[in-house]
Amino acid sequence: MKALVENYETKRNSALDFMKNGQLNAYFEALIEMNSYKKLMYTICAN
C-alpha cells in the first residue's frame, strides 16, 4: 500500500509539472496512471 501511495504522489507531482510546462499529452497520461493507482488503493482498502 505504501508503494502505491508513493507512486501516486510521484505521478501527481509530475502531472502538475507537465501542466505548468504546457505538455498536455504527458499531463493526460499522468492523470490516467494516477487513476489506475487510485483504483488499486481503493481495491486494497476494500479487501
Buried (B, 14 or more C-beta within 10 A) or exposed (E): EEEBEEBBEBBBEBBEEBBEEEBEEBBEBBBEBBEEBEEBBEEEEEE
